[in-house]
Amino acid sequence: MGATGCTDLMMLLHRTAHALETELTARFAEIGLTPRARCVLSNALDADLTQTEIADIVDIDKTTMVVTMDALETAGYAERKPSPTDRRARVVVVTEAGRAIVAKADDMYREVVGSVLGSLPDDERVGMVNGLTRLVEGRLGTPVPCEKPPRKRALRHAVG
């Protein structure tokens, strides 16, 4: 409860997201991956999407996407191939090594999220996830104009 007696929703969501991101970061470090890299690989699997399209889906900026792809290529998990429809664009192709590592990371992700949601009473799990989904897809889906918007720090390592 905040000073006015109201729930501080922003702080609750921030603390929850930070704790989940930290736990996933620690777990994925065991296999040499980051939540952001896992998210990029997961969205690139058999999708025939360009770097820009994936960056839009996972909500990261162009520079961050390039750095992430550089790391994924160096690790042998993904390749950038010319797009058959746009010679300026690069399609992200996940390698066999990338498929194996993202499968491990996806298993870890399901385990962590299952544990987190499992810590709630049965009758609260679905409602919480559905409520957050409705907020993100509805009322909070379009950012309001803001002269100095806050940085998307929590989205740098998207966990989606």
C-alpha positions as CSV (number, residue, x, y, z in Angstrom):
1,M,0.0,0.0,0.0
2,G,1.3,3.5,-0.9
3,A,1.1,6.6,1.2
4,T,-2.5,7.3,-0.1
5,G,-3.7,3.8,0.9
6,C,-3.8,2.8,-2.8
7,T,-1.9,-0.2,-4.2
8,D,1.2,1.0,-6.0
9,L,0.6,-1.0,-9.2
10,M,3.6,0.3,-11.0
11,M,6.0,-0.7,-8.2
12,L,4.4,-4.1,-7.9
13,L,4.7,-4.8,-11.6
14,H,8.3,-3.4,-11.8
15,R,9.4,-5.5,-8.8
16,T,7.7,-8.6,-10.2
17,A,9.2,-8.1,-13.7
18,H,12.7,-7.4,-12.3
19,A,12.6,-10.5,-10.0
20,L,11.5,-12.7,-12.9
21,E,14.0,-11.3,-15.3
22,T,16.8,-11.7,-12.8
23,E,15.9,-15.4,-12.1
24,L,15.7,-16.1,-15.9
25,T,19.0,-14.4,-16.5
26,A,20.7,-16.5,-13.8
27,R,19.2,-19.7,-15.2
28,F,20.0,-19.0,-18.8
29,A,23.5,-18.1,-17.9
30,E,24.0,-21.8,-17.0
31,I,23.8,-22.5,-20.7
32,G,25.4,-19.3,-21.9
33,L,22.3,-17.5,-23.1
34,T,20.4,-14.4,-22.1
35,P,16.6,-13.9,-21.9
36,R,16.8,-11.5,-24.9
37,A,18.8,-14.0,-27.0
38,R,16.3,-16.7,-26.1
39,C,13.4,-14.5,-27.1
40,V,15.0,-13.6,-30.4
41,L,15.8,-17.2,-31.2
42,S,12.3,-18.4,-30.2
43,N,10.7,-15.8,-32.4
44,A,13.0,-16.6,-35.3
45,L,12.4,-20.4,-35.4
46,D,10.9,-21.3,-38.8
47,A,9.4,-17.8,-39.0
48,D,11.3,-16.4,-42.1
49,L,11.4,-13.0,-40.4
50,T,13.9,-10.1,-40.9
51,Q,16.0,-8.7,-38.1
52,T,13.7,-5.6,-38.1
53,E,10.5,-7.7,-37.9
54,I,11.9,-9.7,-34.9
55,A,13.1,-6.5,-33.2
56,D,9.5,-5.1,-33.5
57,I,8.0,-8.3,-32.1
58,V,10.3,-8.5,-29.1
59,D,10.2,-4.7,-28.7
60,I,14.0,-3.9,-28.9
61,D,15.7,-1.2,-30.8
62,K,17.7,-1.7,-34.0
63,T,21.1,-1.3,-32.3
64,T,20.2,-3.8,-29.5
65,M,19.0,-6.3,-32.2
66,V,22.2,-6.0,-34.2
67,V,24.3,-6.6,-31.0
68,T,22.1,-9.6,-30.1
69,M,22.4,-11.0,-33.6
70,D,26.2,-10.5,-33.6
71,A,26.4,-12.6,-30.4
72,L,24.1,-15.3,-31.7
73,E,26.1,-15.5,-34.9
74,T,29.4,-15.7,-33.0
75,A,28.0,-18.5,-30.8
76,G,26.8,-20.3,-34.0
77,Y,23.1,-20.1,-33.0
78,A,21.8,-18.0,-35.8
79,E,22.7,-16.6,-39.2
80,R,21.6,-13.6,-41.2
81,K,20.7,-14.5,-44.8
82,P,19.6,-12.1,-47.6
83,S,15.9,-11.7,-47.8
84,P,14.4,-13.2,-51.0
85,T,12.0,-10.2,-51.3
86,D,14.2,-7.3,-50.1
87,R,17.9,-7.2,-51.0
88,R,18.6,-4.7,-48.2
89,A,17.0,-6.9,-45.4
90,R,18.4,-9.9,-43.6
91,V,16.3,-12.9,-42.6
92,V,17.3,-14.5,-39.3
93,V,17.8,-18.3,-39.6
94,V,18.3,-20.4,-36.5
95,T,21.0,-23.0,-36.9
96,E,20.8,-26.6,-35.5
97,A,22.9,-25.5,-32.5
98,G,20.5,-22.6,-32.0
99,R,17.5,-24.9,-32.1
100,A,19.1,-27.1,-29.4
101,I,20.0,-24.2,-27.1
102,V,16.6,-22.5,-27.5
103,A,14.9,-25.9,-26.7
104,K,17.0,-26.0,-23.5
105,A,16.2,-22.4,-22.7
106,D,12.5,-22.9,-23.4
107,D,12.4,-25.8,-21.0
108,M,14.1,-23.6,-18.3
109,Y,11.7,-20.8,-19.1
110,R,8.7,-23.1,-18.6
111,E,10.2,-24.5,-15.4
112,V,10.8,-21.0,-13.9
113,V,7.4,-19.6,-15.0
114,G,5.7,-22.7,-13.8
115,S,7.3,-22.4,-10.4
116,V,6.4,-18.7,-10.2
117,L,2.8,-19.2,-11.2
118,G,2.7,-22.4,-9.0
119,S,3.5,-20.2,-6.0
120,L,0.0,-18.7,-6.4
121,P,-3.2,-20.3,-5.3
122,D,-4.9,-22.2,-8.2
123,D,-7.8,-19.7,-8.4
124,E,-5.4,-16.7,-8.9
125,R,-3.1,-18.0,-11.6
126,V,-5.3,-17.8,-14.7
127,G,-6.9,-14.5,-13.6
128,M,-3.6,-12.8,-13.1
129,V,-2.2,-13.9,-16.5
130,N,-5.5,-13.0,-18.2
131,G,-5.7,-9.6,-16.5
132,L,-2.1,-8.7,-17.4
133,T,-2.7,-9.8,-21.0
134,R,-5.8,-7.7,-21.3
135,L,-4.0,-4.7,-19.9
136,V,-1.0,-5.1,-22.3
137,E,-3.3,-5.7,-25.3
138,G,-5.9,-3.1,-24.3
139,R,-5.6,-0.1,-21.9
140,L,-1.8,-0.2,-21.7
141,G,-1.2,-1.4,-25.2
142,T,-0.5,2.0,-26.7
143,P,1.9,4.3,-24.9
144,V,0.6,7.8,-24.3
145,P,2.6,10.7,-25.8
146,C,5.3,11.8,-23.4
147,E,8.0,14.3,-23.8
148,K,10.6,12.3,-21.8
149,P,9.3,8.7,-21.6
150,P,11.0,6.3,-19.2
151,R,13.6,4.0,-20.7
152,K,12.5,0.5,-21.5
153,R,15.1,-1.0,-19.2
154,A,13.0,-4.0,-18.3
155,L,12.5,-4.8,-22.0
156,R,16.2,-4.8,-22.9
157,H,16.2,-8.5,-22.0
158,A,12.7,-9.3,-23.2
159,V,11.5,-12.6,-21.7
160,G,8.6,-13.2,-24.0
